[in-house]
Amino acid sequence: MNKSLLTLALLAATAPAVAQGGLLEQHQRTLTLPHHYVCYRTTGTLNIDGIADEADWQQAEPTAPFADISGEGFATPLYETRAKMLWDDDYLYVSAQLEEPNIIAKLSQRDTIIYYDNDFEVFIDPDGDGQNYFEIENNARGVIFDLMLDRPYRCGGNFLLQWDCPGLRLAVHCDGTLNQPADKDRGWSVEMAIPRQALTLNFLNPLQAGNWWRINFSRVQWLKKPEENWVWMPTGKIDMHMPDRWGFLYFSDQPVGKGTETFRYPYDMDAYRLLWALYYAQLAQYGQHKAYATRLEDLGLTDSDRASVKKGTDLRMEATPNTFRIALQLPDNGKTYTVDHYGRFSVL
């Protein structure tokens, strides 16, 4: 096996994250800073009926309006969509409001391809490693399509259709008339309680104060062909299966409405961005040559790219034509960020 190990000491001082002509500029659409959301505890019982009218929901902050999946420079969605989140020891609660003048939903059988209708979708990666994540979709009838994926499709991932989110509670409310195009509707809303146990792997409780998840929301809207894809956090491509591009969800121990907590990203985001710039450069390399680069210098890493992270950052890559692992060690705390050809992210 032809394997090379290249170690680069990145010695330049911190500089702007987007560099002229470098990898950060070439892949900037997939390197924008992810959105974030501080999720507060419930103070009372939520009735999952599709109408988020309880006091806790009224206190919860909505997300920014959804945007086109491709990001900046693309058209603003025709209809507004926003989501909110809350949690307790057993559930992550999600509500969404979808403006819609003509509520249409034809599909009626669970685990059919629900995005053939207009739909709302939730994507969750509880440990943030880009592997073994969950997807829940529903249409305005409340029909569900739920699945688990071992890794993203771009990495040869497979989905487990047999995963039906156990204990999921989901309801839809239509502010208008379903499947009656002759009148004008106002919209539809979704409310769901996603059980902690349904997302638990290896007996590790993911739903705890102080934890971060990666999460994103999508709305598929059929105005014409192809469909519109409106999302909370744009991925930069027409592909929702990019967990590194999802937003950060932080669980606060504070009850909703009783105070606020400042969000802090769990990673050095300059280092995180450079690591993923190299990952996307490897995907581009493979797409062009059907082989990964075995040396960092063959990926087009520039001095400006190197200058985007802290002085003394150590960057390494182990690679063969069919595999790679990139590691970036921070100089201040010794933590090492890694990503491999499967898109598996870790912090050591």
N, C-alpha and C positions, 0 to 999 in steps of 0.2 A: 504494500500500500504506500503510495506516494504521499507523505505528510510533511508539511513544513510548519515551523513555529517561528513567528516573527514578533519580536518585542520592540515596541516603540515607546520611548519616554516622551511624553507630550510636555514640552518645557515652556511653551509660550504663555503669556498672561491671558486672563479672561478677555474675550472680545465679543462683539455681537454674534448672536446665534446663527444668523443666516449669512453665509459667506459667498462672495461673488465667485461663481464658477465652480464651487466645491460641491461636495455631496449634500451638504445642508441646503444648498440652493436647488440642486437638481431634484431633490425629493421633498421640497418644502411643503407641498400640499398634504403629505402624509406625516408631517412633523410638527404641525401646529400644537400649541399647548392644550391639553385636554381640559374640557369643562370639569367642574366639581360641584358637589352637592353635600351639604351637611344635613344628615337625617336625624331627627329628634325623636324621642320616645313619645308614645301615646300616653295620655292621662286618663283615658276612659275606653269603653268598648266601641269598636267601629262596626256598624251594621253593613255588611258587604251586599249592597243592593244596587250598585251602579251609580248612586247619587252621593257625592262626597260633601254632605251637608252638616256633618258633626262639627262641633267646636274645634276639635283637634285639626281637622282638615282645613278649617277656616284660618287657623293659625299657621299652618305649614306654608312655606314659600314655594311658589311655582318655579319650574325651570324657565329658562329663556324660551321664546317661541322656537319651534323646530325650524330647521333650515334645510336647504338642499344637501343631499348626502355628499356632493362633490365639493362643498365648501364655498369660500369667498369667491365672488365674481359670478356666481350662478343665481338664477332668478329666485326671488323670495317666494315661498309657497303661497298658493292662492288662498288657502284656508289655514287658519291658525290652529296650532296644537301645542298644548303644554301638559306637563306631568308634575305630580307631587309625590313625595315619599315620606313614610313614617315607619316606626318599628317598635316591637316589644320583644320579650324573650323568645317568642315562638314564631313570629311572622315578620316578613318585610311586606309592608302595605304600599301599593301603588295605585294612584288614581290618575286618570288622563281625561282631558276635555278636548274633543275634536269638533271643530266647526265644520259643518257639512250641510249644504242646502238641499241635498238629495240623498237620503240615507238608503243605501242599497246593500243587501247581503243575500246571496243565493245559496251558498254552501251550507249544509246542515249536518254533515257527518264528521265526527271527531277524527283528527289526524289525516284529513284531506289537505291539500295544499291551499291553506287559507288565504295566502296572499294573491290568489286568483280573484278574490274579492278585495274591496277596500278593507284594510285591516290595521290593527295596532299590535306592535311587537315589542317584547322585552328580551334583552340579552344580558346574561349575568355570568361573570367569572369571579367566584367568591375569593379565590386566593391570588388572582391576578397573574397567574403564570402563563396564560394564553392557551391552556389545555383543559380538557374536561369541563366545558362550559355548557350553559343551558339557554334554551330559547323557548319562549312562550308566545304564541300568536293567537289572536281572536278577531272575529268579525263582529258586525253590529248585531248579529243574532246571539252572540256569546258562545259561538262554536270555537273550540280550542284545537290548536295544532301545537303540541309540545314535544320537544326532543332534546337529547343530550348529544354533544359532539366531542370526539376525542381530541381533535385539533382542527384548525381552520382548513377549509377546502383548498386554499392555496398551497398547503403543505401536505396534500393527499389525505385530508381528514375524512372521517366517516361519521355518519349520524346514527344514533340509536333511537329509532322511531318507537321502540317498545317502551321507552321511558315516558310514562304518564305521570306528571308532577303529582306525587301522592299527597292528598290533603289540600290541594289547591282549591281556594274559594274564589270564584270570579262571577261578576255580574255586569250587565250592560243596561244602560238606560238610554232610550231614544227620545230626544226632544223634537218630536215630529212623528211622521208615519213611515214605517219601514216598507220599502218596495212600492212606493206610490209616487212616481215621478211627476204627477200632475200638480201636486202642491209643493210648497216651499217649506223645508225643514230648517231647524236651527243647528242641530248637531247631535252627537251622541257622546256618551261618557262611559268609561270603563273603571271598575274598581276591583282590585284583586288583593288577596292575602296569600302570599307565597310562603309555605312552611319552611322553617329552618331545617327540619329533618329531611326534607326533599332535596336539599342542596348540600347535605353533610357527607363528607368523605373521610374515611379512616377515623371515625368517632371524634373528629375535630369540630368543635362548634364554631361555625363561621360568623354567627350573628351575636357579636359581643361589642360592647362599647370600646372605642379605640381602634376597631378594625376598619380596614379599607377594602372595598370591593371595586371591581371594574364593571360598569353597567352602561347600557345604551338603550335607547328607545327608537323605534322606527314606525313610520306610518306609510303604508303603501296606498297610493291613490291612483285610480284608473281614470284619468281625464282623457287620455288617448293612449295609443301604443307608441313607444314603450311606456310603462307605468312611471309615475312620479315616486321618488323615494325621499321622504322628508324625515329628518332625524334630529335628535337632541344634539349629539356630538358628531359633526361631519367627519367622515373617515378620509375624505380626499379622493376616493374612488367609489364607483358604484359596486360596493362590496361591504356588507355589514359584518362579515366574518373576519374582522381585523381587531382582535381584543386589545391590542396595544393602542388603538385609536379610540377606545371607549372612554367615557367619563369616569372620574373617581367618585365613589360614594363613601362618605365617612360617617360612622355611627357614633353619635354623641350620646352621653349618658344623661344629658339634660332633657327634661320634659319639654315638649313643644310649647312655645309661648311663654316660657319661664326664664328665658335668657338666650344668649347667642354664643356660639363658639366659632372662633376663627379657624378657617380651613388652612392646613399646611400640606403641601404635597409630600408624599412619603419618600420621594427620591430626589436626588440632585437632578433637576429636569434638564440642565444643559448636557450632563453626561448621558442621561436617558435618551435624549434626542440624538446625540452622536452615535450611540450604540445602534439605534434603529435606523439611522441613515446608512450605516454600514450593512445592516440587514437588508434593506431595500436595494442597496447597490448589489448585493449578492444575488437577490432575486432577478434583478435586471441582467446581471452577468449570466445567470443560468438560462434566462429566457433567450439570450442572444447566442450563447455558445454551447448550451446543453451541458454545461459544467460550471461548477463554482470556481472562483479565483482561489488559488492556494497561497497567495501573498497579499497582504494589505495594500502594498504599493500598486497592485494591479487594479484596485478598486477606484482609483482616482482620488484618494484622500489628499487634501491640500493642506498647506500651512494654515490657511484660514480656518479650515475644519478643526485642526489640532488646537488652534487658539481659542476655540469656543468653550473649552473646558478648563478646569483649574490647572495651574502650573504644577507639574509633577505627576499628572495623571498617567497611569500606565495602561497601555492598550495592547492586547495580544489576540492572535487568531490562530487556531488550529484548523486545518482544512484539507480535504481531499476533493477531487472533482465532484463527489456526490454528497459530501457532508461538510458542515463547518460548525465551529463554536467560537464566538467572539466574546472576549472578556475585557472589561474596563474596570480598573481598580482606582478608587478615589484616594488622593493623597492625604486628606484630612482625617478620615475615620477608618481607612483601610478596607471599607466595604467594596465588594466586587460585584458588578452587574454583568450578567451573561445572557446571551441569546444564541440559540442554535438554529439549524436548518428547518426544524419543525416549528419555529416561532416560540419555543419554550423559553420563558424569561425567568430568571432567578436572581436573588440577592444573597450573596455568601458573606 
